[in-house]
Amino acid sequence: MNITDLIQTLEEIADGSPNAEVRFASQPNWPFEYSIREVVPWNKDTMIDMEVEAIQQSLEEDGQEPMSYKDMRALAEQNLEDEGKLEDVVYLEEGSQLGYLPEGPKMAIGW
């Protein structure tokens, strides 16, 4: 599922229930429901910024000449592309376990 699909689904639901709480269902064999603590975007710019910091720290620790930000950013992007790590993802952080997943939602999910 991508962000567009999620937004479309939530908009359809929100028409009738705009204040519905969003929860996360987990573990089909022993189903629980959880609150969602946080939504964490993990995107190309975030990954590149973290890689730039790692490159800068490595250069400093090794006593090497500093690089320009532009060069470090290009190197960071290339490193991440080579590792296949430039996928944009949104993570829903698990919050508190609220209890067992009720029978109705279990059946709707197909568990």
C-alpha positions in Angstrom: 0.0 0.0 0.0 1.3 3.5 -0.8 0.5 6.9 0.7 -2.1 7.7 -2.0 -4.0 4.4 -1.4 -3.9 5.0 2.4 -5.2 8.6 2.1 -7.9 7.5 -0.3 -9.1 4.8 2.1 -8.9 7.0 5.1 -10.9 9.8 3.3 -13.6 7.3 2.4 -13.8 6.1 6.0 -13.6 9.7 7.4 -16.8 10.7 5.5 -18.9 8.7 7.9 -16.6 8.5 11.0 -14.2 11.5 11.0 -13.2 11.0 14.7 -12.6 7.2 14.4 -9.4 6.1 16.2 -6.7 4.5 14.1 -5.3 1.2 15.4 -3.0 -1.4 14.2 -3.8 -5.2 14.2 -1.0 -7.6 14.6 -0.2 -11.4 14.9 -2.8 -13.4 13.0 -2.3 -16.5 15.2 -2.7 -14.5 18.5 -4.3 -11.2 17.3 -3.8 -8.1 19.3 -4.7 -4.5 18.6 -2.3 -1.6 19.2 -2.5 2.2 19.2 -0.3 4.0 16.8 2.3 6.2 18.6 3.8 8.0 15.7 4.0 8.3 11.9 7.6 8.3 10.8 8.5 9.3 7.2 11.7 7.7 6.0 12.6 9.2 2.7 15.5 9.9 0.4 16.4 13.3 1.9 16.4 11.9 5.4 18.6 9.0 4.4 21.1 11.2 2.5 21.4 13.7 5.4 22.2 10.8 7.8 24.7 9.4 5.3 26.3 12.8 4.9 26.8 13.1 8.7 28.4 9.6 8.7 30.8 10.5 5.9 31.7 13.8 7.6 32.3 12.0 10.9 34.4 9.3 9.2 36.6 11.9 7.5 37.1 13.7 10.8 38.0 10.5 12.7 40.4 9.4 9.9 42.1 12.9 9.8 41.2 13.3 6.1 40.6 16.5 4.3 37.0 17.7 4.6 34.8 17.6 1.5 32.3 20.1 0.4 28.7 19.5 1.4 27.8 19.1 -2.3 30.5 16.4 -2.8 29.5 14.6 0.4 25.8 14.7 -0.6 26.7 13.2 -4.0 28.8 10.5 -2.4 26.0 9.7 0.1 23.4 9.4 -2.6 25.7 7.1 -4.6 26.4 4.9 -1.6 22.7 4.5 -0.8 21.8 3.8 -4.5 24.6 1.2 -4.6 23.1 -0.4 -1.5 19.6 -0.2 -2.9 18.4 1.8 0.2 16.7 4.8 -1.4 13.1 3.6 -1.0 10.6 6.0 0.5 8.7 4.4 3.3 6.3 5.7 6.0 6.5 3.7 9.3 3.6 3.5 11.8 5.2 3.1 15.2 3.5 0.7 17.5 2.0 2.3 20.5 0.4 0.6 23.5 -1.1 -2.9 23.3 -4.8 -2.2 23.8 -5.9 -5.8 24.1 -7.0 -8.7 22.0 -8.4 -7.9 18.5 -12.2 -8.2 18.6 -13.8 -11.0 16.6 -15.4 -8.7 14.1 -12.2 -7.0 12.9 -10.5 -10.4 12.9 -13.1 -11.8 10.5 -13.0 -8.6 8.3 -9.2 -9.0 8.0 -9.5 -12.7 7.3 -7.8 -14.1 10.3 
